[in-house]
Amino acid sequence: MRILGGGPEAGILGPGFLGGRDTAAVEDMDRPDCDPDRLRRTYEQFGLVNRVVAGWHRLYRTRVRPQLTSSGEAALLDVGCGGGDLAVMIARWAARDRIPLHVTGIDPDARAYRFAARRKPVPGVKFRQASSGDLLAEGRQYDVVISNHVLHHLTAPELQSFLDDSAGLARRLALHNDLRRSAAAYALFSAGALPLTGSYIRGDGLTSIRRSYTVTELAAVVPAGWTVEPHAPFHCLLSYRRHDTYGQGRA
């Protein structure tokens, strides 16, 4: 693995609150008995939150689009797509750029899949209730594989399997964007999410920050071949570019 960004990490935290990952914390929306109305509103609000804090439009322009424009009809996989807002946004950006793109959003959670599947249909976008391992077992491949705010949910063995799946599924690029733990991120999100009432966004967002990695922590646990770098605002970006010899002979 490589770390990009140079110099000592600015986000290193001391002991105590936010000094280490709180892997025992559980997001309320992940509980099987969570309130369905609040869960629905959470999925509805994800699109706004992701547009404001996740920085995907820049990632699309600088990382994703260059992998699509020279490949004719391309395919992108969004793993852990939740309510499907990112899959829809990327499909619309590609359509605006006149790039033929098929986007598949997958999530193993039946509740997320049902919400995404009920969205107004968008040309080139489809959703499945599935895991990355399911698609790998089917022999699927995509030009680009992405995820948003997934990594901090995974246990150590799950993270390794997830990244192995991603490398196997990606013909060109795997790109995973996740929260980066810091006191500033926690304080700003706590204040900024106050208007998002009636959902799990604020409480679960703060829990997610407590569970998330710093760049140095993430770099220490990912396999060789992956690159970790800071991505503003308050995100870690994990990327993998397929070598020409990786997976030769696969359909």
C-alpha positions in Angstrom: 0.0 0.0 0.0 1.0 3.6 -0.5 0.0 6.8 1.3 -0.3 10.0 -0.7 -0.5 13.4 0.7 3.0 13.8 2.1 4.3 14.6 5.6 3.0 13.5 9.0 -0.8 13.0 9.0 -2.6 16.1 10.2 -5.5 14.1 11.6 -3.5 12.1 14.2 -5.5 12.3 17.5 -4.4 11.9 21.1 -5.8 9.4 23.6 -9.4 9.7 24.8 -12.5 10.6 22.8 -11.8 10.1 19.0 -8.3 8.9 19.9 -9.1 5.5 18.3 -11.7 3.8 16.2 -14.9 3.0 18.2 -15.6 -0.3 16.5 -18.2 -1.3 19.2 -20.5 1.6 18.3 -23.5 0.6 16.2 -25.4 2.9 13.8 -29.2 3.0 14.6 -30.2 2.5 11.0 -28.2 -0.8 10.9 -30.4 -2.3 13.7 -33.0 -4.7 12.4 -35.7 -3.1 14.6 -35.1 0.5 13.6 -38.0 2.7 12.9 -39.0 2.3 9.2 -40.2 5.9 8.7 -37.0 7.3 10.1 -35.0 4.9 7.9 -36.9 6.0 4.8 -36.2 9.6 5.6 -32.6 8.7 6.1 -32.3 7.3 2.7 -34.1 10.3 1.3 -31.6 12.7 2.9 -28.5 10.7 1.9 -28.4 12.4 -1.5 -28.1 15.9 0.0 -25.5 14.8 2.6 -23.4 13.0 0.0 -23.5 16.0 -2.4 -22.3 18.3 0.4 -19.7 16.3 2.2 -18.5 13.3 0.1 -16.9 15.2 -2.9 -18.0 12.7 -5.5 -18.5 15.2 -8.3 -14.8 16.0 -8.2 -14.0 12.3 -8.0 -16.1 11.6 -11.0 -14.4 14.3 -13.0 -10.8 13.5 -12.0 -10.8 9.7 -11.3 -13.9 8.0 -12.7 -14.6 9.8 -16.0 -11.1 9.3 -17.4 -11.6 5.5 -17.0 -14.8 5.6 -19.0 -14.3 7.9 -22.0 -12.0 5.7 -24.0 -13.8 2.4 -23.4 -17.0 2.8 -25.5 -19.9 1.5 -23.5 -18.7 1.3 -19.9 -19.9 -0.3 -16.7 -19.7 1.0 -13.1 -20.5 -0.9 -9.9 -21.6 1.0 -6.7 -21.1 -1.5 -3.8 -23.2 -0.8 -0.7 -25.3 1.7 -2.6 -27.8 2.3 0.2 -30.7 4.3 -1.2 -29.1 4.6 -4.6 -28.5 8.3 -4.8 -24.8 8.1 -5.8 -25.5 5.6 -8.6 -28.2 7.9 -10.0 -25.9 11.0 -9.7 -23.0 9.3 -11.6 -25.4 8.0 -14.3 -26.7 11.5 -14.8 -23.2 13.1 -14.9 -22.1 10.5 -17.5 -25.2 11.1 -19.6 -24.5 14.9 -19.5 -21.0 14.1 -20.7 -22.4 11.8 -23.5 -20.7 8.8 -22.0 -22.6 5.5 -22.5 -22.6 4.0 -19.0 -24.4 1.2 -17.3 -24.4 1.7 -13.5 -25.3 -1.2 -11.1 -25.9 -0.5 -7.4 -25.9 -3.4 -5.0 -26.6 -3.6 -1.3 -27.1 -6.8 0.8 -29.6 -5.0 3.0 -33.1 -5.8 1.8 -34.4 -2.4 3.1 -31.9 -0.4 1.2 -32.5 -2.4 -2.0 -36.3 -1.9 -1.7 -35.8 1.9 -1.4 -33.4 2.1 -4.3 -35.6 -0.2 -6.5 -38.6 2.1 -5.9 -36.8 5.1 -7.3 -38.0 6.7 -10.5 -36.2 4.7 -13.2 -33.1 6.3 -14.6 -31.7 5.1 -18.0 -28.7 2.9 -17.5 -29.2 2.3 -13.8 -30.2 -0.9 -12.1 -30.2 -2.1 -8.5 -29.7 -5.6 -7.0 -29.8 -7.0 -3.5 -26.4 -8.6 -3.5 -22.9 -8.5 -2.1 -19.6 -8.0 -3.9 -18.8 -11.6 -3.2 -22.0 -12.7 -5.0 -21.0 -10.8 -8.1 -17.5 -12.0 -8.1 -18.8 -15.6 -7.9 -20.9 -14.9 -11.0 -17.8 -13.8 -12.9 -18.9 -10.2 -13.2 -16.5 -7.3 -14.0 -16.9 -3.6 -14.3 -14.7 -0.8 -15.6 -14.9 1.0 -12.3 -15.9 -0.2 -8.8 -16.8 2.3 -6.2 -18.2 2.6 -2.7 -19.2 5.5 -0.4 -19.0 5.4 3.4 -18.8 1.6 3.5 -15.3 0.8 4.9 -15.9 1.9 8.5 -18.8 -0.6 8.7 -16.6 -3.6 8.1 -14.7 -5.8 10.5 -11.1 -6.5 9.8 -11.8 -9.8 7.9 -14.7 -8.3 6.1 -12.5 -5.4 4.9 -9.9 -7.8 3.5 -12.6 -9.8 1.6 -14.3 -6.6 0.4 -11.0 -5.3 -1.1 -10.2 -8.6 -2.6 -13.6 -8.7 -4.2 -13.2 -5.1 -5.5 -9.8 -5.9 -7.1 -11.4 -8.9 -8.8 -14.4 -7.0 -10.0 -12.6 -4.0 -11.4 -11.3 -4.0 -14.9 -9.6 -0.7 -14.5 -10.2 1.1 -11.1 -11.6 0.5 -7.7 -12.3 3.6 -5.7 -13.6 3.6 -2.1 -14.4 6.9 -0.4 -14.9 6.9 3.4 -15.0 9.2 6.3 -11.8 10.3 8.0 -12.0 10.6 11.8 -11.0 13.9 13.3 -12.3 16.3 16.0 -13.0 18.9 13.3 -15.1 16.5 11.3 -17.1 15.5 14.3 -17.8 19.1 15.5 -18.7 20.4 12.0 -21.0 17.5 11.2 -22.7 17.7 14.6 -23.6 21.4 13.9 -24.2 21.1 10.2 -26.6 18.1 10.5 -28.9 19.8 13.0 -31.5 20.7 10.4 -31.8 17.1 9.2 -34.6 16.1 11.5 -36.8 13.0 11.5 -34.0 10.7 10.3 -30.9 8.9 11.6 -28.5 11.1 9.7 -27.1 13.2 12.5 -26.7 10.5 15.2 -25.5 7.8 12.8 -23.2 10.3 11.0 -21.5 11.0 14.3 -21.3 7.3 15.1 -19.7 6.7 11.7 -17.1 9.3 12.3 -16.2 7.6 15.6 -15.9 4.3 13.7 -13.9 5.7 10.8 -10.2 5.5 10.1 -7.5 8.1 9.8 -5.3 7.9 6.6 -2.5 6.3 8.6 -4.8 3.7 10.2 -6.4 2.7 7.0 -3.0 2.4 5.2 -1.8 0.0 7.9 -4.5 -2.5 7.3 -5.1 -2.6 3.5 -3.4 -5.1 1.2 -0.5 -4.3 -1.1 -1.4 -2.6 -4.3 -3.9 -0.1 -2.7 -3.2 3.6 -2.3 -4.6 5.7 0.6 -4.8 9.4 0.5 -6.8 12.2 2.2 -9.8 13.5 0.3 -11.5 16.7 1.3 -13.6 17.3 3.2 -12.6 14.9 6.0 -12.4 11.7 3.9 -10.0 8.9 3.2 -9.7 7.8 -0.5 -8.6 4.2 -1.1 -7.8 3.3 -4.7 -6.6 0.3 -6.7 -5.6 0.3 -10.4 -5.5 -3.0 -12.1 -2.2 -4.1 -13.5 -2.2 -5.3 -17.0 -1.4 -8.9 -15.9 -4.0 -9.0 -13.1 -6.8 -11.5 -13.9 -5.7 -12.0 -17.5 -8.0 -14.4 -19.3 -11.1 -13.4 -17.4 -14.2 -12.5 -19.4 
